């Protein structure tokens, strides 16, 4: 499934919109690849500038620091996921079917092709799995929250919570279930790849199907 879209993010996340220039797109493209290669702790703008044959100063014209770049990248993914959920459930009437589609989207969104050549969705998903908590598990999270940095995350989970209430209007914890479904998806993928004793997912080759089945099991037990 291919889509040609422009992801809209909070303007406070960047100093200059990277989607509006070739250099900005290179910063996004190679920022994703470099963070995946060496990890966020080892990543810095000096290394990124070297990779794209530019200067640190040019990257700082787009992002205040590397943490703001990380928030931008995971926000891009959250918004993309919300977009997928919206279009995939648009003409679906049955709320349980909607929830099945959402779970499947959580698990397999990285396999979609957004027709944005400078964003490698599969690699970005790996960053979301391994690094996204660093976007908001910080001392200044309240300040960033007040500036609306996590609205894409909240918006995406809000769509999921709405469907949960369609399935069971009396369920008391729709937002908690929505956020846990998303985080559980990422955690189980990560555990299956790196910490297998922390998950019941044993078949790495078929892990996505197993994780999807497991999430549906938990959801059905809770909502029934």
TIRO-2110 file (N, C-alpha, C; in Angstrom, 1 decimal):
// TIRO-2110
0.9, -1.2, 0.0, N, 1, A
0.0, 0.0, 0.0, CA, 1, A
0.9, 1.2, 0.0, C, 1, A
0.7, 2.1, -1.0, N, 2, A
1.6, 3.3, -1.1, CA, 2, A
0.8, 4.6, -0.9, C, 2, A
1.4, 5.5, -0.2, N, 3, A
0.7, 6.8, 0.0, CA, 3, A
1.7, 7.9, -0.2, C, 3, A
1.3, 9.0, -0.9, N, 4, A
2.1, 10.1, -1.0, CA, 4, A
1.6, 11.2, -0.1, C, 4, A
2.2, 11.5, 1.0, N, 5, A
1.7, 12.5, 2.0, CA, 5, A
2.8, 13.3, 2.5, C, 5, A
2.4, 14.4, 3.2, N, 6, A
3.4, 15.2, 3.9, CA, 6, A
3.0, 15.2, 5.3, C, 6, A
3.8, 14.7, 6.2, N, 7, A
3.5, 14.6, 7.6, CA, 7, A
3.6, 16.0, 8.2, C, 7, A
2.5, 16.4, 9.0, N, 8, A
2.5, 17.7, 9.7, CA, 8, A
2.8, 17.5, 11.1, C, 8, A
3.8, 18.2, 11.6, N, 9, A
4.3, 18.1, 13.0, CA, 9, A
4.3, 19.5, 13.6, C, 9, A
4.4, 19.5, 14.9, N, 10, A
4.5, 20.7, 15.7, CA, 10, A
5.6, 21.6, 15.3, C, 10, A
5.4, 22.8, 14.9, N, 11, A
6.5, 23.7, 14.4, CA, 11, A
7.5, 24.0, 15.5, C, 11, A
7.2, 23.8, 16.8, N, 12, A
8.2, 24.0, 17.8, CA, 12, A
9.3, 22.9, 17.9, C, 12, A
9.0, 21.8, 17.1, N, 13, A
10.0, 20.7, 17.1, CA, 13, A
11.3, 21.1, 16.3, C, 13, A
11.1, 22.0, 15.4, N, 14, A
12.3, 22.3, 14.5, CA, 14, A
12.4, 23.8, 14.4, C, 14, A
13.6, 24.3, 14.0, N, 15, A
13.9, 25.7, 13.7, CA, 15, A
13.5, 26.0, 12.3, C, 15, A
13.7, 25.0, 11.4, N, 16, A
13.3, 25.2, 10.0, CA, 16, A
12.8, 23.8, 9.5, C, 16, A
11.7, 23.8, 8.8, N, 17, A
11.0, 22.6, 8.4, CA, 17, A
11.9, 21.8, 7.5, C, 17, A
12.4, 20.6, 8.0, N, 18, A
13.3, 19.8, 7.1, CA, 18, A
12.7, 19.2, 5.9, C, 18, A
11.3, 19.2, 5.9, N, 19, A
10.6, 18.6, 4.7, CA, 19, A
10.6, 19.6, 3.5, C, 19, A
11.0, 20.9, 3.8, N, 20, A
10.9, 21.9, 2.8, CA, 20, A
12.2, 22.1, 2.0, C, 20, A
13.3, 21.4, 2.2, N, 21, A
14.5, 21.6, 1.5, CA, 21, A
15.2, 20.2, 1.3, C, 21, A
16.1, 20.2, 0.3, N, 22, A
16.9, 18.9, 0.1, CA, 22, A
17.8, 18.6, 1.2, C, 22, A
18.4, 19.6, 1.8, N, 23, A
19.3, 19.4, 2.9, CA, 23, A
18.5, 18.9, 4.1, C, 23, A
17.4, 19.5, 4.4, N, 24, A
16.5, 19.0, 5.5, CA, 24, A
16.1, 17.5, 5.3, C, 24, A
15.8, 17.2, 4.1, N, 25, A
15.4, 15.8, 3.8, CA, 25, A
16.6, 14.8, 4.1, C, 25, A
17.8, 15.3, 3.7, N, 26, A
19.0, 14.5, 3.9, CA, 26, A
19.3, 14.3, 5.4, C, 26, A
19.0, 15.4, 6.2, N, 27, A
19.2, 15.3, 7.6, CA, 27, A
18.2, 14.2, 8.2, C, 27, A
17.0, 14.2, 7.8, N, 28, A
16.0, 13.2, 8.2, CA, 28, A
16.5, 11.8, 7.8, C, 28, A
16.7, 11.7, 6.5, N, 29, A
17.1, 10.4, 5.9, CA, 29, A
18.3, 9.8, 6.6, C, 29, A
19.4, 10.5, 6.7, N, 30, A
20.6, 10.0, 7.3, CA, 30, A
20.6, 10.0, 8.8, C, 30, A
19.8, 10.9, 9.4, N, 31, A
19.7, 10.9, 10.8, CA, 31, A
19.1, 9.6, 11.3, C, 31, A
18.1, 9.1, 10.6, N, 32, A
17.4, 7.8, 10.9, CA, 32, A
18.4, 6.7, 10.7, C, 32, A
19.2, 6.7, 9.6, N, 33, A
20.1, 5.6, 9.4, CA, 33, A
21.2, 5.6, 10.4, C, 33, A
21.7, 6.8, 10.7, N, 34, A
22.9, 6.9, 11.6, CA, 34, A
22.5, 6.5, 13.1, C, 34, A
21.3, 7.0, 13.5, N, 35, A
20.9, 6.6, 14.9, CA, 35, A
20.7, 5.1, 14.9, C, 35, A
20.2, 4.5, 13.9, N, 36, A
20.0, 3.0, 13.9, CA, 36, A
21.3, 2.3, 13.9, C, 36, A
22.3, 2.9, 13.2, N, 37, A
23.6, 2.3, 13.1, CA, 37, A
24.4, 2.3, 14.4, C, 37, A
24.4, 3.4, 15.1, N, 38, A
25.3, 3.6, 16.3, CA, 38, A
24.5, 3.8, 17.6, C, 38, A
23.2, 4.0, 17.5, N, 39, A
22.5, 4.3, 18.8, CA, 39, A
22.4, 5.8, 19.1, C, 39, A
21.4, 6.2, 19.8, N, 40, A
21.2, 7.6, 20.1, CA, 40, A
22.3, 8.2, 21.0, C, 40, A
22.8, 7.4, 21.9, N, 41, A
23.8, 7.9, 22.8, CA, 41, A
25.1, 8.3, 22.1, C, 41, A
25.5, 7.5, 21.1, N, 42, A
26.7, 7.8, 20.3, CA, 42, A
26.5, 8.8, 19.2, C, 42, A
25.2, 9.0, 18.9, N, 43, A
24.9, 9.9, 17.8, CA, 43, A
25.1, 11.4, 18.1, C, 43, A
25.6, 12.1, 17.2, N, 44, A
25.7, 13.6, 17.4, CA, 44, A
25.7, 14.3, 16.0, C, 44, A
25.6, 15.6, 16.0, N, 45, A
25.5, 16.3, 14.7, CA, 45, A
26.8, 16.3, 14.0, C, 45, A
27.9, 16.2, 14.7, N, 46, A
29.2, 16.2, 14.0, CA, 46, A
29.3, 15.0, 13.1, C, 46, A
28.9, 13.8, 13.6, N, 47, A
28.9, 12.6, 12.8, CA, 47, A
27.9, 12.6, 11.7, C, 47, A
26.7, 13.2, 12.0, N, 48, A
25.7, 13.3, 10.9, CA, 48, A
26.2, 14.2, 9.8, C, 48, A
26.8, 15.3, 10.2, N, 49, A
27.3, 16.3, 9.2, CA, 49, A
28.3, 15.6, 8.3, C, 49, A
29.2, 14.8, 8.9, N, 50, A
30.2, 14.1, 8.1, CA, 50, A
29.6, 13.1, 7.1, C, 50, A
28.5, 12.5, 7.5, N, 51, A
27.8, 11.5, 6.7, CA, 51, A
27.2, 12.1, 5.5, C, 51, A
26.6, 13.3, 5.7, N, 52, A
25.9, 14.0, 4.6, CA, 52, A
26.7, 15.0, 3.9, C, 52, A
28.1, 15.1, 4.2, N, 53, A
29.0, 16.0, 3.6, CA, 53, A
28.5, 17.5, 3.8, C, 53, A
28.2, 17.8, 5.0, N, 54, A
27.7, 19.1, 5.3, CA, 54, A
28.5, 19.6, 6.6, C, 54, A
27.9, 20.6, 7.3, N, 55, A
28.5, 21.1, 8.5, CA, 55, A
27.5, 21.0, 9.6, C, 55, A
28.1, 20.9, 10.8, N, 56, A
27.3, 20.9, 12.0, CA, 56, A
26.3, 22.1, 12.1, C, 56, A
26.9, 23.3, 11.7, N, 57, A
26.1, 24.5, 11.7, CA, 57, A
24.9, 24.5, 10.9, C, 57, A
25.0, 23.8, 9.7, N, 58, A
23.9, 23.7, 8.8, CA, 58, A
22.8, 22.8, 9.5, C, 58, A
23.1, 21.8, 10.2, N, 59, A
22.1, 21.0, 10.9, CA, 59, A
21.5, 21.7, 12.0, C, 59, A
22.3, 22.5, 12.7, N, 60, A
21.7, 23.3, 13.9, CA, 60, A
20.7, 24.4, 13.3, C, 60, A
20.7, 24.7, 12.1, N, 61, A
19.7, 25.6, 11.5, CA, 61, A
18.4, 24.9, 11.5, C, 61, A
18.3, 23.6, 11.6, N, 62, A
17.1, 22.9, 11.5, CA, 62, A
16.6, 22.4, 12.9, C, 62, A
17.5, 22.0, 13.7, N, 63, A
17.2, 21.4, 15.0, CA, 63, A
18.1, 22.0, 16.1, C, 63, A
17.5, 22.3, 17.2, N, 64, A
18.2, 22.9, 18.3, CA, 64, A
19.3, 22.0, 18.9, C, 64, A
18.9, 20.7, 18.9, N, 65, A
19.9, 19.7, 19.5, CA, 65, A
19.4, 18.3, 19.0, C, 65, A
20.2, 17.3, 19.3, N, 66, A
19.9, 15.9, 18.9, CA, 66, A
18.6, 15.4, 19.5, C, 66, A
18.3, 15.8, 20.7, N, 67, A
17.1, 15.3, 21.4, CA, 67, A
15.9, 15.8, 20.6, C, 67, A
15.9, 17.1, 20.1, N, 68, A
14.8, 17.6, 19.4, CA, 68, A
14.6, 16.8, 18.0, C, 68, A
15.7, 16.4, 17.5, N, 69, A
15.7, 15.6, 16.3, CA, 69, A
15.0, 14.3, 16.6, C, 69, A
15.3, 13.7, 17.7, N, 70, A
14.7, 12.4, 18.1, CA, 70, A
13.2, 12.5, 18.3, C, 70, A
12.8, 13.6, 19.0, N, 71, A
11.4, 13.8, 19.1, CA, 71, A
10.7, 14.0, 17.8, C, 71, A
11.3, 14.7, 16.9, N, 72, A
10.8, 14.9, 15.6, CA, 72, A
10.6, 13.6, 14.9, C, 72, A
11.6, 12.7, 14.9, N, 73, A
11.5, 11.4, 14.2, CA, 73, A
10.4, 10.5, 14.8, C, 73, A
10.4, 10.4, 16.1, N, 74, A
9.3, 9.5, 16.7, CA, 74, A
8.0, 10.1, 16.5, C, 74, A
7.9, 11.5, 16.5, N, 75, A
6.6, 12.1, 16.2, CA, 75, A
6.2, 11.9, 14.8, C, 75, A
7.1, 11.9, 13.9, N, 76, A
6.8, 11.5, 12.5, CA, 76, A
6.2, 10.1, 12.4, C, 76, A
6.8, 9.2, 13.1, N, 77, A
6.2, 7.8, 13.1, CA, 77, A
4.9, 7.8, 13.7, C, 77, A
4.6, 8.4, 14.9, N, 78, A
3.3, 8.4, 15.5, CA, 78, A
2.3, 9.0, 14.6, C, 78, A
2.6, 10.1, 13.9, N, 79, A
1.6, 10.7, 13.0, CA, 79, A
1.4, 9.8, 11.8, C, 79, A
2.4, 9.2, 11.3, N, 80, A
2.2, 8.2, 10.2, CA, 80, A
1.3, 7.0, 10.6, C, 80, A
1.5, 6.5, 11.8, N, 81, A
0.7, 5.4, 12.3, CA, 81, A
-0.7, 5.8, 12.5, C, 81, A
-0.9, 7.0, 13.0, N, 82, A
-2.3, 7.5, 13.1, CA, 82, A
-3.0, 7.7, 11.8, C, 82, A
-2.2, 8.1, 10.8, N, 83, A
-2.7, 8.3, 9.4, CA, 83, A
-3.1, 6.9, 8.8, C, 83, A
-2.3, 5.9, 9.0, N, 84, A
-2.6, 4.6, 8.6, CA, 84, A
-3.9, 4.0, 9.2, C, 84, A
-4.0, 4.2, 10.5, N, 85, A
-5.2, 3.7, 11.3, CA, 85, A
-6.4, 4.4, 10.7, C, 85, A
-6.3, 5.7, 10.4, N, 86, A
-7.5, 6.4, 10.0, CA, 86, A
-8.0, 5.9, 8.6, C, 86, A
-7.0, 5.7, 7.7, N, 87, A
-7.5, 5.4, 6.3, CA, 87, A
-7.8, 3.9, 6.2, C, 87, A
-7.2, 3.0, 7.1, N, 88, A
-7.5, 1.6, 7.0, CA, 88, A
-8.8, 1.3, 7.7, C, 88, A
-9.3, 2.1, 8.6, N, 89, A
-10.6, 1.8, 9.3, CA, 89, A
-11.7, 2.7, 8.8, C, 89, A
-11.4, 3.5, 7.8, N, 90, A
-12.4, 4.5, 7.3, CA, 90, A
-13.7, 3.9, 7.0, C, 90, A
-13.8, 2.9, 6.2, N, 91, A
-15.1, 2.3, 5.8, CA, 91, A
-15.4, 1.0, 6.5, C, 91, A
-14.8, 0.8, 7.6, N, 92, A
-15.1, -0.4, 8.4, CA, 92, A
-16.1, -0.1, 9.5, C, 92, A
-17.2, -0.8, 9.5, N, 93, A
-18.3, -0.5, 10.4, CA, 93, A
-18.1, -1.3, 11.7, C, 93, A
-17.7, -2.6, 11.7, N, 94, A
-17.6, -3.4, 12.9, CA, 94, A
-16.5, -2.9, 13.7, C, 94, A
-16.7, -2.5, 15.0, N, 95, A
-15.6, -2.0, 15.8, CA, 95, A
-14.6, -3.0, 16.2, C, 95, A
-15.0, -4.3, 16.3, N, 96, A
-14.0, -5.3, 16.6, CA, 96, A
-13.0, -5.5, 15.4, C, 96, A
-13.6, -5.4, 14.2, N, 97, A
-12.8, -5.5, 13.0, CA, 97, A
-11.8, -4.3, 13.0, C, 97, A
-12.3, -3.1, 13.4, N, 98, A
-11.4, -2.0, 13.4, CA, 98, A
-10.3, -2.2, 14.4, C, 98, A
-10.6, -2.8, 15.5, N, 99, A
-9.5, -3.0, 16.5, CA, 99, A
-8.5, -4.0, 16.0, C, 99, A
-9.0, -5.0, 15.3, N, 100, A
-8.1, -6.0, 14.7, CA, 100, A
-7.1, -5.3, 13.7, C, 100, A
-7.7, -4.4, 12.9, N, 101, A
-6.9, -3.7, 11.9, CA, 101, A
-5.8, -2.8, 12.6, C, 101, A
-6.2, -2.2, 13.7, N, 102, A
-5.3, -1.3, 14.5, CA, 102, A
-4.2, -2.1, 15.0, C, 102, A
-4.5, -3.3, 15.6, N, 103, A
-3.4, -4.2, 16.1, CA, 103, A
-2.5, -4.6, 15.0, C, 103, A
-3.0, -5.0, 13.9, N, 104, A
-2.2, -5.4, 12.8, CA, 104, A
-1.3, -4.2, 12.3, C, 104, A
-1.9, -3.0, 12.3, N, 105, A
-1.1, -1.8, 11.9, CA, 105, A
0.0, -1.5, 12.9, C, 105, A
-0.3, -1.7, 14.2, N, 106, A
0.8, -1.5, 15.2, CA, 106, A
2.0, -2.4, 14.9, C, 106, A
1.7, -3.6, 14.5, N, 107, A
2.7, -4.7, 14.3, CA, 107, A
3.4, -4.5, 13.0, C, 107, A
2.7, -4.2, 12.0, N, 108, A
3.3, -4.2, 10.6, CA, 108, A
3.4, -2.9, 9.9, C, 108, A
3.2, -1.8, 10.6, N, 109, A
3.3, -0.5, 10.0, CA, 109, A
4.6, -0.2, 9.3, C, 109, A
5.7, -0.8, 9.8, N, 110, A
7.0, -0.6, 9.2, CA, 110, A
7.1, -1.2, 7.8, C, 110, A
6.2, -2.1, 7.5, N, 111, A
6.3, -2.7, 6.2, CA, 111, A
5.5, -1.9, 5.1, C, 111, A
4.8, -0.9, 5.6, N, 112, A
4.1, -0.1, 4.6, CA, 112, A
5.1, 0.8, 3.8, C, 112, A
4.6, 1.3, 2.7, N, 113, A
5.5, 2.2, 1.9, CA, 113, A
4.8, 3.6, 1.8, C, 113, A
5.2, 4.6, 2.5, N, 114, A
4.6, 5.9, 2.5, CA, 114, A
4.9, 6.7, 1.3, C, 114, A
5.7, 6.2, 0.4, N, 115, A
6.1, 6.9, -0.8, CA, 115, A
6.8, 8.2, -0.5, C, 115, A
7.6, 8.2, 0.6, N, 116, A
8.4, 9.3, 1.0, CA, 116, A
9.8, 8.7, 1.0, C, 116, A
10.6, 9.0, -0.1, N, 117, A
11.8, 8.3, -0.3, CA, 117, A
12.9, 8.6, 0.7, C, 117, A
12.8, 9.7, 1.4, N, 118, A
13.8, 10.0, 2.4, CA, 118, A
13.6, 9.5, 3.8, C, 118, A
12.5, 8.7, 4.0, N, 119, A
12.2, 8.1, 5.2, CA, 119, A
12.1, 6.6, 5.1, C, 119, A
13.0, 5.9, 5.7, N, 120, A
13.0, 4.4, 5.7, CA, 120, A
12.1, 4.0, 6.9, C, 120, A
10.9, 3.6, 6.6, N, 121, A
9.9, 3.3, 7.6, CA, 121, A
10.4, 2.1, 8.5, C, 121, A
11.0, 1.1, 7.9, N, 122, A
11.4, -0.1, 8.6, CA, 122, A
12.5, 0.3, 9.7, C, 122, A
13.5, 1.1, 9.2, N, 123, A
14.5, 1.6, 10.1, CA, 123, A
14.0, 2.5, 11.2, C, 123, A
13.1, 3.4, 10.8, N, 124, A
12.5, 4.3, 11.8, CA, 124, A
11.7, 3.6, 12.8, C, 124, A
11.0, 2.5, 12.4, N, 125, A
10.3, 1.7, 13.4, CA, 125, A
11.3, 1.1, 14.4, C, 125, A
12.5, 0.7, 14.0, N, 126, A
13.5, 0.1, 14.9, CA, 126, A
13.9, 1.2, 15.9, C, 126, A
14.0, 2.4, 15.4, N, 127, A
14.4, 3.5, 16.3, CA, 127, A
13.2, 3.8, 17.3, C, 127, A
12.0, 3.7, 16.9, N, 128, A
10.9, 3.9, 17.8, CA, 128, A
10.9, 2.8, 18.9, C, 128, A
11.2, 1.5, 18.4, N, 129, A
11.2, 0.4, 19.4, CA, 129, A
12.3, 0.6, 20.4, C, 129, A
13.5, 1.0, 20.0, N, 130, A
14.6, 1.0, 20.9, CA, 130, A
14.9, 2.4, 21.5, C, 130, A
14.5, 3.5, 20.9, N, 131, A
14.9, 4.8, 21.4, CA, 131, A
13.7, 5.7, 21.8, C, 131, A
12.5, 5.4, 21.5, N, 132, A
11.4, 6.4, 21.6, CA, 132, A
11.2, 6.8, 23.0, C, 132, A
11.4, 5.9, 24.0, N, 133, A
11.1, 6.3, 25.4, CA, 133, A
12.0, 7.5, 25.8, C, 133, A
13.2, 7.6, 25.2, N, 134, A
14.1, 8.7, 25.5, CA, 134, A
13.6, 10.0, 25.0, C, 134, A
12.5, 10.0, 24.2, N, 135, A
11.9, 11.3, 23.8, CA, 135, A
11.1, 11.9, 24.9, C, 135, A
10.6, 11.1, 25.8, N, 136, A
9.7, 11.7, 26.8, CA, 136, A
10.1, 11.3, 28.3, C, 136, A
11.0, 10.3, 28.4, N, 137, A
11.5, 10.0, 29.8, CA, 137, A
12.7, 10.9, 30.1, C, 137, A
12.3, 12.2, 30.3, N, 138, A
13.4, 13.2, 30.6, CA, 138, A
12.9, 14.1, 31.7, C, 138, A
13.8, 14.8, 32.3, N, 139, A
13.5, 15.7, 33.4, CA, 139, A
12.6, 16.9, 32.9, C, 139, A
12.7, 17.3, 31.7, N, 140, A
12.0, 18.5, 31.2, CA, 140, A
10.7, 18.0, 30.4, C, 140, A
10.2, 16.8, 30.7, N, 141, A
9.1, 16.3, 29.9, CA, 141, A
7.9, 17.2, 30.1, C, 141, A
7.6, 17.7, 31.3, N, 142, A
6.5, 18.6, 31.5, CA, 142, A
6.5, 19.8, 30.7, C, 142, A
7.7, 20.4, 30.6, N, 143, A
7.8, 21.6, 29.8, CA, 143, A
7.6, 21.3, 28.3, C, 143, A
8.1, 20.2, 27.8, N, 144, A
7.9, 19.8, 26.4, CA, 144, A
6.5, 19.5, 26.1, C, 144, A
5.8, 18.9, 27.1, N, 145, A
4.4, 18.5, 27.0, CA, 145, A
3.6, 19.7, 26.9, C, 145, A
3.9, 20.7, 27.7, N, 146, A
3.1, 22.0, 27.6, CA, 146, A
3.2, 22.7, 26.2, C, 146, A
4.4, 22.4, 25.6, N, 147, A
4.6, 23.0, 24.2, CA, 147, A
4.0, 22.2, 23.1, C, 147, A
3.3, 21.1, 23.5, N, 148, A
2.6, 20.2, 22.5, CA, 148, A
3.5, 19.3, 21.7, C, 148, A
4.7, 18.9, 22.3, N, 149, A
5.6, 18.1, 21.6, CA, 149, A
5.1, 16.7, 21.3, C, 149, A
4.1, 16.2, 22.2, N, 150, A
3.7, 14.8, 22.1, CA, 150, A
2.2, 14.7, 21.6, C, 150, A
1.7, 15.7, 20.9, N, 151, A
0.3, 15.7, 20.5, CA, 151, A
0.1, 14.6, 19.4, C, 151, A
1.1, 14.3, 18.6, N, 152, A
1.0, 13.3, 17.6, CA, 152, A
0.8, 11.9, 18.3, C, 152, A
1.5, 11.7, 19.4, N, 153, A
1.3, 10.5, 20.1, CA, 153, A
-0.1, 10.4, 20.7, C, 153, A
-0.5, 11.5, 21.4, N, 154, A
-1.8, 11.5, 22.0, CA, 154, A
-2.9, 11.4, 21.0, C, 154, A
-2.7, 12.0, 19.8, N, 155, A
-3.8, 11.9, 18.8, CA, 155, A
-3.9, 10.5, 18.3, C, 155, A
-2.8, 9.8, 18.0, N, 156, A
-2.8, 8.5, 17.5, CA, 156, A
-3.5, 7.6, 18.5, C, 156, A
-3.1, 7.7, 19.8, N, 157, A
-3.7, 6.8, 20.8, CA, 157, A
-5.2, 7.2, 21.1, C, 157, A
-5.5, 8.4, 20.9, N, 158, A
-6.9, 8.8, 21.1, CA, 158, A
-7.8, 8.1, 20.1, C, 158, A
-7.3, 7.9, 18.9, N, 159, A
-8.1, 7.2, 17.8, CA, 159, A
-8.3, 5.7, 18.3, C, 159, A
-7.3, 5.2, 18.8, N, 160, A
-7.4, 3.8, 19.3, CA, 160, A
-8.3, 3.7, 20.5, C, 160, A
-8.2, 4.6, 21.4, N, 161, A
-9.1, 4.6, 22.6, CA, 161, A
-10.6, 4.7, 22.2, C, 161, A
-10.8, 5.5, 21.2, N, 162, A
-12.2, 5.7, 20.6, CA, 162, A
-12.8, 4.4, 20.1, C, 162, A
-12.0, 3.6, 19.4, N, 163, A
-12.4, 2.3, 18.9, CA, 163, A
-12.6, 1.3, 20.0, C, 163, A
-11.8, 1.4, 21.0, N, 164, A
-11.9, 0.5, 22.2, CA, 164, A
-13.3, 0.7, 22.8, C, 164, A
-13.7, 2.0, 22.9, N, 165, A
-15.0, 2.3, 23.5, CA, 165, A
-16.2, 1.9, 22.6, C, 165, A
-15.9, 1.9, 21.3, N, 166, A
-16.9, 1.4, 20.4, CA, 166, A
-17.2, -0.1, 20.6, C, 166, A
-16.1, -0.8, 20.9, N, 167, A
-16.2, -2.3, 21.2, CA, 167, A
-16.9, -2.5, 22.5, C, 167, A
-16.5, -1.8, 23.5, N, 168, A
-17.1, -1.9, 24.9, CA, 168, A
-17.2, -0.5, 25.5, C, 168, A
-18.4, 0.1, 25.4, N, 169, A
-18.6, 1.5, 25.9, CA, 169, A
-18.4, 1.6, 27.4, C, 169, A
-18.5, 0.4, 28.1, N, 170, A
-18.3, 0.4, 29.6, CA, 170, A
-16.9, 0.2, 30.1, C, 170, A
-16.0, -0.1, 29.1, N, 171, A
-14.6, -0.3, 29.5, CA, 171, A
-14.0, 0.9, 30.2, C, 171, A
-13.5, 0.8, 31.4, N, 172, A
-13.1, 2.0, 32.1, CA, 172, A
-11.7, 2.6, 31.8, C, 172, A
-10.9, 1.9, 31.1, N, 173, A
-9.5, 2.3, 30.9, CA, 173, A
-9.1, 2.3, 29.4, C, 173, A
-9.8, 3.0, 28.5, N, 174, A
-9.5, 2.9, 27.1, CA, 174, A
-8.2, 3.5, 26.7, C, 174, A
-7.8, 4.6, 27.3, N, 175, A
-6.5, 5.3, 26.9, CA, 175, A
-5.4, 4.4, 27.4, C, 175, A
-5.5, 3.9, 28.7, N, 176, A
-4.4, 3.0, 29.2, CA, 176, A
-4.3, 1.8, 28.3, C, 176, A
-5.4, 1.2, 27.9, N, 177, A
-5.3, 0.0, 27.0, CA, 177, A
-4.6, 0.4, 25.7, C, 177, A
-5.0, 1.5, 25.1, N, 178, A
-4.5, 2.0, 23.8, CA, 178, A
-2.9, 2.1, 23.9, C, 178, A
-2.5, 2.9, 25.0, N, 179, A
-1.1, 3.1, 25.1, CA, 179, A
-0.3, 1.8, 25.4, C, 179, A
-0.9, 0.9, 26.2, N, 180, A
-0.2, -0.3, 26.5, CA, 180, A
-0.2, -1.2, 25.3, C, 180, A
-1.2, -1.2, 24.4, N, 181, A
-1.1, -2.0, 23.2, CA, 181, A
0.0, -1.6, 22.3, C, 181, A
0.2, -0.3, 22.2, N, 182, A
1.3, 0.2, 21.4, CA, 182, A
2.6, -0.1, 22.0, C, 182, A
2.8, 0.2, 23.3, N, 183, A
4.1, -0.1, 23.9, CA, 183, A
4.4, -1.5, 24.0, C, 183, A
3.4, -2.4, 24.2, N, 184, A
3.6, -3.8, 24.3, CA, 184, A
4.0, -4.3, 22.9, C, 184, A
3.4, -3.8, 21.9, N, 185, A
3.9, -4.2, 20.5, CA, 185, A
5.4, -4.0, 20.3, C, 185, A
5.8, -2.8, 20.6, N, 186, A
7.2, -2.5, 20.5, CA, 186, A
8.1, -3.3, 21.4, C, 186, A
7.7, -3.4, 22.7, N, 187, A
8.5, -4.2, 23.6, CA, 187, A
8.6, -5.6, 23.2, C, 187, A
7.5, -6.2, 22.8, N, 188, A
7.6, -7.7, 22.4, CA, 188, A
8.4, -7.9, 21.2, C, 188, A
8.4, -7.0, 20.3, N, 189, A
9.3, -7.1, 19.1, CA, 189, A
10.8, -7.0, 19.6, C, 189, A
11.0, -6.0, 20.4, N, 190, A
12.4, -5.8, 21.0, CA, 190, A
12.9, -7.0, 21.8, C, 190, A
12.0, -7.5, 22.7, N, 191, A
12.4, -8.7, 23.5, CA, 191, A
12.6, -9.9, 22.6, C, 191, A
11.8, -10.1, 21.6, N, 192, A
12.0, -11.3, 20.8, CA, 192, A
13.3, -11.3, 20.0, C, 192, A
13.8, -10.1, 19.8, N, 193, A
15.0, -9.9, 19.0, CA, 193, A
16.3, -9.9, 19.9, C, 193, A
16.1, -9.4, 21.1, N, 194, A
17.3, -9.2, 22.0, CA, 194, A
17.2, -9.8, 23.4, C, 194, A
16.0, -9.9, 24.0, N, 195, A
15.9, -10.5, 25.3, CA, 195, A
14.8, -11.6, 25.3, C, 195, A
15.0, -12.7, 24.6, N, 196, A
14.0, -13.7, 24.4, CA, 196, A
13.4, -14.3, 25.7, C, 196, A
14.1, -14.2, 26.8, N, 197, A
13.5, -14.8, 28.0, CA, 197, A
12.4, -13.9, 28.6, C, 197, A
12.3, -12.7, 28.1, N, 198, A
11.3, -11.7, 28.6, CA, 198, A
10.0, -11.8, 27.7, C, 198, A
9.9, -12.7, 26.8, N, 199, A
8.7, -12.8, 26.0, CA, 199, A
8.4, -14.3, 25.7, C, 199, A
7.1, -14.5, 25.4, N, 200, A
6.7, -15.9, 25.0, CA, 200, A
6.7, -16.0, 23.4, C, 200, A
7.2, -15.0, 22.7, N, 201, A
7.3, -15.1, 21.3, CA, 201, A
8.6, -15.8, 21.0, C, 201, A
8.6, -17.0, 20.5, N, 202, A
9.8, -17.8, 20.3, CA, 202, A
10.2, -17.9, 18.8, C, 202, A
9.3, -17.8, 17.9, N, 203, A
9.6, -18.0, 16.5, CA, 203, A
9.9, -16.6, 15.9, C, 203, A
11.2, -16.3, 15.8, N, 204, A
11.6, -15.0, 15.2, CA, 204, A
11.2, -14.8, 13.8, C, 204, A
11.1, -15.9, 13.0, N, 205, A
10.7, -15.7, 11.6, CA, 205, A
9.3, -15.4, 11.5, C, 205, A
8.5, -15.8, 12.5, N, 206, A
7.0, -15.5, 12.4, CA, 206, A
6.6, -14.6, 13.6, C, 206, A
7.5, -13.8, 14.1, N, 207, A
7.2, -13.1, 15.3, CA, 207, A
6.1, -12.1, 15.2, C, 207, A
6.0, -11.4, 14.0, N, 208, A
4.9, -10.4, 13.8, CA, 208, A
3.5, -11.1, 13.9, C, 208, A
3.4, -12.2, 13.3, N, 209, A
2.1, -12.9, 13.4, CA, 209, A
1.8, -13.4, 14.8, C, 209, A
2.8, -13.8, 15.5, N, 210, A
2.7, -14.3, 16.9, CA, 210, A
2.3, -13.1, 17.8, C, 210, A
3.0, -12.0, 17.6, N, 211, A
2.7, -10.8, 18.5, CA, 211, A
1.3, -10.3, 18.2, C, 211, A
0.9, -10.3, 17.0, N, 212, A
-0.5, -9.9, 16.6, CA, 212, A
-1.5, -10.8, 17.3, C, 212, A
-1.3, -12.1, 17.3, N, 213, A
-2.2, -13.1, 17.9, CA, 213, A
-2.2, -12.9, 19.4, C, 213, A
-1.1, -12.6, 20.0, N, 214, A
-1.0, -12.4, 21.4, CA, 214, A
-1.8, -11.1, 21.9, C, 214, A
-1.6, -10.0, 21.1, N, 215, A
-2.3, -8.8, 21.4, CA, 215, A
-3.8, -9.0, 21.3, C, 215, A
-4.3, -9.7, 20.3, N, 216, A
-5.7, -9.9, 20.1, CA, 216, A
-6.2, -10.7, 21.3, C, 216, A
-5.4, -11.7, 21.8, N, 217, A
-5.8, -12.5, 22.9, CA, 217, A
-6.1, -11.6, 24.1, C, 217, A
-5.1, -10.7, 24.4, N, 218, A
-5.2, -9.9, 25.6, CA, 218, A
-6.5, -8.9, 25.5, C, 218, A
-6.6, -8.4, 24.3, N, 219, A
-7.7, -7.4, 24.1, CA, 219, A
-9.1, -8.1, 24.2, C, 219, A
-9.2, -9.3, 23.6, N, 220, A
-10.5, -10.0, 23.7, CA, 220, A
-10.8, -10.3, 25.1, C, 220, A
-9.8, -10.8, 25.9, N, 221, A
-10.0, -11.1, 27.3, CA, 221, A
-10.5, -9.9, 28.1, C, 221, A
-9.9, -8.7, 27.9, N, 222, A
-10.2, -7.5, 28.6, CA, 222, A
-11.6, -7.0, 28.2, C, 222, A
-11.8, -6.9, 27.0, N, 223, A
-13.1, -6.3, 26.5, CA, 223, A
-14.3, -7.2, 26.6, C, 223, A
-14.1, -8.4, 26.7, N, 224, A
-15.2, -9.3, 26.9, CA, 224, A
-15.7, -9.3, 28.3, C, 224, A
END
